[in-house]
Amino acid sequence: MLLVLKEEGRQLRLLVHPEWRRIVEGEDIDYLESLFKDFVERAKLHPETLFKQISSLAVGSIVTQETGESLDDYPLLLELSSKFVNL
């Protein structure tokens, strides 16, 4: 639902599934909106720290599923990411 991409010499790219609000439980929407807003701000101020934290995130139902060096190593994520939008 959320992809965080770190490209050499660039800001973090935060991509989200365009219909994420339909995917998550209704009671979690406000929480995730707040969390995403925080991620956007922290990505501007402390991108390295945020990326490290997100890479091992496990808070309640929010869990990092995959980490890696290149999106090309994950063909399904690569295809899915083309449908995601900037956060």
Secondary structure by P-SEA (a helix, b strand, c coil): cbbbbbcccccbbbbccccccccccccaaaaaaaaaaaaaaaaaccaaaaaaaaacccccccccccccccccccaaaaaaaaacccc
